Every structure is written in structure tokens, then in C-alpha cells.
Amino acid sequence: MKKKALIVQGGWDGHEPEQVAGIYKELLVSEGFEVEISDSLEAYADPEKLKALHLIVPHWTMGEIDPQYVRNVSEAVISGVGLAGSHGGMCDSFRKNVDWQFMTGGNWVAHPGNDGIEYTVNIKQSSSPILEGLDDFKVISEQYYLHVDPAVEVLATTRFPVAHGPHVLNKAVDMPVVWTKRWGVGRVFYSSLGHVADIVAMPEVSFIMKRGFLWAAEGKELYGEPNHQNRNAFDNTQIYTGMGDSQ
């Protein structure tokens, strides 16, 4: 049986959601996935359909979302479905919904210098095999400054400051670019790279996303193993009551 992935694209057109979704579909199909692309947030309306997936790929910048849709995605990921996305399509979605931000691991707050900044992506040594074989590389794009969950495992960073702004008198910081985290027994993957389709199509960026998609989707099968440690580490029968308190 093929693994199933859902890509939900839309929101701000400047991030070329339709074109990026097409690239992501090609990456997933090349790995044997059955892929559905939706241009409506109503794709998140059916919780049972979401739980039957291996992977959810959001690519929706800004806008607003029905809080129930966020709860549906959250419950699917908690149950083991992977969540993986990039740039503003995952961590600048739904700025009013802090539950989405908690689940995804961070939120965009600035890109000093806007588009066209040359910066280096530094690959970090970590326990994760996702970026094995990839060296540091340069990109000319938006350099994302994010507020990040301290629980994430950082796989790549970029050094700030590069562009001028009110942040430059602070000490230099290494800002996460690629990270993973867990949400329930689900795997969450994020890369801040990918302002437009041409950036997503860069070999290094496509490499990162394909590896992230595969890692996130793999969690669904691992959770299904009766004796896997994650199954015993998280009691999925207990209802999480933290969602929606501030919406």
C-alpha cells in the first residue's frame, strides 16, 4: 500500500504556493507516495481522513483558520501522522493561532533586508541522519528570524545579523533554519528555506525537504509497531486540553 500525503496550498500568493506544492508533489511521488493537493483549508475538516494519512504538508502563508481545523491536524499528528513544511507556508501560517505555532515549533517574526540577502546555511552535527551528506551552502533569499520552541532539535542554522536593522547591536546569534520536534508520537519537520519556487528547486533545498518528508512520514509506521518505545512513552488515549484556550 502506498503512503498517502496531503499538501494544502494557498494563502499569500507571493510565496508561489501552487508552484511550490507542485515541486513537493514531484518529490513525494518520486518516493512512491500517493499525493493529494488541496487549495482549501477545508481539507483539514475531516479528522478521520487526516489520521489515515502518513504525511501532511502545509504550504499556506498568513490568513486565518477555523480553530477546529487546527485541532483536527493536531490530533492527526499526535496519533503518528507526519507534519512537514517550509518557510512561511508552515511557520508563518495563521498568526492569530498560537496552537498552530506550538505544534509546528516556531513562528516567523522578521526577515531583515527582505528578499535578496546572501547568507550561509550551516549544517549542524546532531543525532539526526536527515541532513547527512549535506555541506554548508549559501542562498540568496529571505533570511528568516523566528521565535523558536526550545524543545526542537536544530539541524541547520544561519548567523544573524547580516542585514542592517535594530537587532544589530545585540550579540550575534545562530538562528535555526531546519528543525525537528515531536507532537504526541507524530514527527514534525520544518525548514525556513523556500521563499519562492526557484529557491525550493535548489538542489540543497530539495534535498532537505525530501529527507524531511521521508523522516516525518516514517513516524506513522514506527508508531504502529506494538512494542515501539514511542507507543509506551505517550498515552494517546488522554485528551489534550491545551488547544484553543486563547483563540
C-alpha positions as CSV (number, residue, x, y, z in Angstrom):
1,M,0.0,0.0,0.0
2,K,1.3,3.4,-1.0
3,K,1.9,6.0,1.7
4,K,-0.5,8.9,1.4
5,A,0.3,12.6,1.7
6,L,-1.8,15.7,1.7
7,I,-0.4,19.0,0.5
8,V,-2.6,22.1,1.4
9,Q,-1.5,25.2,-0.5
10,G,-2.7,28.7,-0.5
11,G,-2.6,32.0,1.4
12,W,-0.3,34.8,0.3
13,D,0.5,34.5,-3.4
14,G,4.0,35.9,-3.0
15,H,5.2,32.6,-1.8
16,E,4.0,30.9,-5.0
17,P,2.1,28.2,-3.2
18,E,0.8,26.5,-6.2
19,Q,4.2,26.2,-7.8
20,V,5.9,25.1,-4.6
21,A,3.1,22.5,-4.0
22,G,3.9,21.1,-7.4
23,I,7.6,20.7,-6.6
24,Y,6.7,19.0,-3.3
25,K,4.3,16.6,-5.1
26,E,7.1,15.6,-7.5
27,L,9.5,14.9,-4.6
28,L,6.9,12.7,-2.9
29,V,5.7,10.9,-6.0
30,S,9.3,10.0,-6.8
31,E,9.4,8.3,-3.4
32,G,6.2,6.3,-4.1
33,F,3.7,8.5,-2.3
34,E,0.1,8.9,-3.3
35,V,-0.3,12.7,-3.2
36,E,-3.4,14.9,-3.0
37,I,-3.1,18.7,-3.3
38,S,-5.9,20.9,-2.0
39,D,-6.3,24.6,-2.3
40,S,-8.8,24.9,0.5
41,L,-8.4,24.7,4.3
42,E,-11.5,22.6,4.3
43,A,-9.0,19.8,3.6
44,Y,-8.5,19.8,7.3
45,A,-12.2,19.3,8.1
46,D,-12.3,15.5,8.3
47,P,-10.3,14.2,11.3
48,E,-10.5,10.6,10.3
49,K,-9.2,11.3,6.8
50,L,-6.3,13.1,8.3
51,K,-5.5,10.3,10.7
52,A,-5.4,7.9,7.7
53,L,-2.5,9.8,6.1
54,H,1.2,9.3,6.5
55,L,2.1,12.9,5.9
56,I,0.5,16.4,6.0
57,V,2.4,19.2,4.1
58,P,1.0,22.6,4.8
59,H,2.0,25.5,2.5
60,W,-0.4,28.3,3.5
61,T,1.0,31.7,4.4
62,M,-0.9,34.0,6.7
63,G,-4.7,34.1,6.7
64,E,-7.0,32.7,9.3
65,I,-8.1,29.2,10.1
66,D,-11.1,27.6,11.9
67,P,-9.7,26.5,15.3
68,Q,-11.4,23.1,14.8
69,Y,-9.2,22.5,11.7
70,V,-6.1,23.1,13.8
71,R,-7.4,20.7,16.4
72,N,-8.0,18.1,13.7
73,V,-4.5,18.4,12.3
74,S,-3.1,18.3,15.8
75,E,-4.9,15.1,16.7
76,A,-3.7,13.5,13.5
77,V,-0.1,14.4,14.2
78,I,-0.5,13.3,17.9
79,S,-1.6,9.9,16.6
80,G,1.5,9.5,14.4
81,V,0.9,11.3,11.1
82,G,3.9,13.3,10.0
83,L,3.8,17.1,9.6
84,A,6.4,18.7,7.3
85,G,6.7,22.1,5.7
86,S,8.8,25.1,4.9
87,H,9.2,28.9,5.1
88,G,6.0,30.9,5.6
89,G,3.9,28.1,4.4
90,M,4.2,26.3,7.8
91,C,5.7,28.8,10.3
92,D,4.0,32.0,9.2
93,S,0.6,30.5,8.9
94,F,-2.4,31.8,10.9
95,R,-0.6,34.4,13.0
96,K,-3.5,34.6,15.4
97,N,-3.5,30.8,16.2
98,V,-0.9,30.1,18.8
99,D,-1.9,26.4,18.9
100,W,-0.5,26.1,15.3
101,Q,2.7,27.7,16.4
102,F,3.0,25.4,19.4
103,M,2.6,22.3,17.2
104,T,5.0,23.5,14.4
105,G,7.8,24.6,16.7
106,G,8.1,28.3,15.8
107,N,6.8,31.4,14.1
108,W,8.3,34.0,11.7
109,V,8.8,37.5,13.1
110,A,11.1,39.2,10.6
111,H,13.4,38.9,7.6
112,P,15.9,41.8,7.9
113,G,16.9,43.1,4.5
114,N,13.9,41.4,2.9
115,D,14.5,39.3,-0.2
116,G,17.9,39.1,-1.9
117,I,20.1,38.7,1.2
118,E,23.1,36.3,0.7
119,Y,23.6,34.2,3.8
120,T,25.1,30.9,4.8
121,V,23.1,27.8,5.9
122,N,25.3,25.9,8.4
123,I,24.6,22.2,8.8
124,K,24.8,21.2,12.5
125,Q,26.1,17.9,14.0
126,S,23.2,16.2,15.6
127,S,21.7,12.9,16.4
128,S,19.5,13.1,13.3
129,P,20.6,11.5,10.0
130,I,18.3,13.7,7.9
131,L,21.0,16.1,6.6
132,E,23.9,13.6,6.4
133,G,26.0,14.2,3.3
134,L,25.0,17.9,3.0
135,D,27.6,20.6,3.4
136,D,27.2,24.3,4.4
137,F,25.8,26.3,1.5
138,K,24.9,29.8,0.5
139,V,21.5,31.1,-0.5
140,I,20.2,34.5,-1.8
141,S,16.8,34.9,-0.4
142,E,14.9,36.0,2.7
143,Q,16.8,35.2,5.9
144,Y,14.2,34.2,8.4
145,Y,14.3,35.4,12.0
146,L,11.9,33.2,14.0
147,H,10.7,32.7,17.6
148,V,11.5,29.1,18.2
149,D,10.4,26.4,20.6
150,P,13.4,25.5,22.8
151,A,12.3,21.8,22.5
152,V,13.2,21.5,18.8
153,E,16.3,19.6,17.6
154,V,18.1,22.1,15.4
155,L,19.7,20.6,12.2
156,A,20.8,23.7,10.5
157,T,21.3,27.4,11.4
158,T,22.2,30.8,10.0
159,R,24.1,33.6,11.6
160,F,22.5,36.9,12.4
161,P,23.0,39.8,11.8
162,V,23.7,40.1,8.1
163,A,21.4,42.9,7.1
164,H,21.1,46.2,9.0
165,G,18.3,46.7,11.5
166,P,17.5,47.4,15.1
167,H,18.7,44.0,16.1
168,V,22.4,44.5,15.1
169,L,23.6,45.8,18.4
170,N,22.6,42.6,20.1
171,K,25.1,39.8,20.1
172,A,25.4,37.6,17.1
173,V,23.0,34.6,17.2
174,D,22.7,31.4,15.3
175,M,19.1,31.2,14.2
176,P,17.6,27.8,13.5
177,V,16.9,27.1,9.8
178,V,15.9,23.4,9.9
179,W,14.5,21.6,12.9
180,T,12.5,18.6,14.0
181,K,10.3,18.0,17.0
182,R,7.6,15.6,18.3
183,W,4.0,16.3,18.7
184,G,2.5,13.3,20.5
185,V,4.1,10.4,18.7
186,G,4.0,12.3,15.4
187,R,7.1,13.7,13.8
188,V,7.3,17.4,12.8
189,F,9.9,18.8,10.3
190,Y,10.5,22.4,9.3
191,S,12.8,24.3,7.0
192,S,12.7,28.1,6.8
193,L,14.1,28.0,3.2
194,G,11.8,28.4,0.3
195,H,10.6,31.9,-0.3
196,V,9.7,31.1,-3.9
197,A,9.7,28.1,-6.2
198,D,13.2,28.8,-7.6
199,I,14.6,28.6,-4.0
200,V,12.7,25.4,-3.3
201,A,14.1,23.9,-6.5
202,M,17.7,24.5,-5.5
203,P,19.4,21.0,-5.1
204,E,20.3,21.6,-1.5
205,V,16.8,22.8,-0.5
206,S,15.0,20.0,-2.4
207,F,17.4,17.5,-0.7
208,I,16.5,18.9,2.7
209,M,12.7,18.8,2.0
210,K,12.7,15.3,0.6
211,R,14.7,14.0,3.6
212,G,12.3,15.8,5.9
213,F,9.2,14.4,4.2
214,L,10.5,10.9,4.5
215,W,11.6,11.2,8.1
216,A,8.2,12.7,9.1
217,A,6.2,10.1,7.3
218,E,8.2,7.3,8.7
219,G,6.9,8.0,12.1
220,K,3.4,6.7,11.2
221,E,4.7,3.2,10.7
222,L,7.0,3.3,13.7
223,Y,4.1,4.2,15.9
224,G,2.2,1.3,14.5
225,E,4.7,-1.2,15.9
226,P,3.2,-2.5,19.2
227,N,6.4,-2.6,21.1
228,H,8.0,0.7,19.8
229,Q,9.2,2.9,22.6
230,N,7.1,5.9,21.5
231,R,3.9,3.9,21.8
232,N,4.6,3.4,25.5
233,A,6.1,6.9,26.1
234,F,2.9,8.8,25.2
235,D,-0.6,7.9,26.3
236,N,-2.6,8.8,23.2
237,T,-5.9,7.9,25.0
238,Q,-5.7,11.0,27.2
239,I,-7.3,14.1,25.7
240,Y,-5.0,17.2,25.5
241,T,-6.9,20.2,26.8
242,G,-4.4,22.9,25.9
243,M,-5.7,23.7,22.5
244,G,-7.9,26.7,21.8
245,D,-7.6,28.5,25.1
246,S,-6.6,31.8,23.6
247,Q,-8.4,31.7,20.2
